[in-house]
Amino acid sequence: MHVTEFAIVRRKTLEEGGTSVSTPRPGPVPIPVDRLLTTASAVFAKSGYAAATMQGVAKAARVTKPTLYSRFSDKAELYHACLKWEVDYALEYMFAAYSRAETLDTIGEIAGDVQAFFDYARDRPNGFQLIVEIDPSSPPDQNRQRFIDSVIDRILTRIVPGGNNGRFDDQALRRVTAMAVDVAFQTARDAHRHPQTDPQLAADMATSFIAGGIRYALRRARLDDRPD
């Protein structure tokens, strides 16, 4: 609009008792935090904590450094946020798989639980690596242990259908569960480290090992079979 035309329109608006309203300029489109965290997780997983930089993350996420710093004060805060984000995502993913496996027989349920680790590693390799591979250059973080403890707690409720009810030593039962989870965890990590590994064969081996181990360990953990 020409300056003269704008003046005429504005004068007419004021004469009609209105006010002059300027059209606001559109601001920058907000960057979703999940996009930033997913991108940053990939950078940390591929480069390692020491080599990763805020500038590198910003470039990978296609945002400016000021935008990234407006969300996270430094690299350590971003790293902790990434781990929390990935652990939350992993737990939701794993627990959904566990729920689907609950309708299967014992071996099928164990196989489904083990397969969940492998599927997660396949579907979200950067997140899986960030969780399972401890980078010695990274700051300490409790989210990895939260992941393991949460998985153990969830599996623990299913190893003994109907609950313990005093039939088993509680500490022994938790040790059995922790060992089963660790076998699945370590096997999936080993397959992830070595792409030439047949993941289905590795998952089947872990399933057989865990199933046999649980049966034997539960017999040893029973309280009602122990002599007085």
Stockholm file with secondary structure:
# STOCKHOLM 1.0

chainA/1-228         MHVTEFAIVRRKTLEEGGTSVSTPRPGPVPIPVDRLLTTASAVFAKSGYAAATMQGVAKAARVTKPTLYSRFSDKAELYHACLKWEVDYALEYMFAAYSRAETLDTIGEIAGDVQAFFDYARDRPNGFQLIVEIDPSSPPDQNRQRFIDSVIDRILTRIVPGGNNGRFDDQALRRVTAMAVDVAFQTARDAHRHPQTDPQLAADMATSFIAGGIRYALRRARLDDRPD
#=GR chainA/1-228 SS CCHHHHHHHHHHHHHTTCCCCCCCCCCCCCCCHHHHHHHHHHHHHHHCTTTCCHHHHHHHHTCCHHHHHHHCSSHHHHHHHHHHHHHHHHHHHHHHHHHHHTTSCHHHHHHHHHHHHHHHHHHCHHHHHHHHSCCTTSCCCSHHHHHHHHHHHHHHHHHSTTCCTTSBCHHHHHHHHHHHHHHHHHHHHHHHHCTTSCHHHHHHHHHHHHHHHHHHHHHHHBSTTSCC
#=GC SS_cons         CCHHHHHHHHHHHHHTTCCCCCCCCCCCCCCCHHHHHHHHHHHHHHHCTTTCCHHHHHHHHTCCHHHHHHHCSSHHHHHHHHHHHHHHHHHHHHHHHHHHHTTSCHHHHHHHHHHHHHHHHHHCHHHHHHHHSCCTTSCCCSHHHHHHHHHHHHHHHHHSTTCCTTSBCHHHHHHHHHHHHHHHHHHHHHHHHCTTSCHHHHHHHHHHHHHHHHHHHHHHHBSTTSCC
//
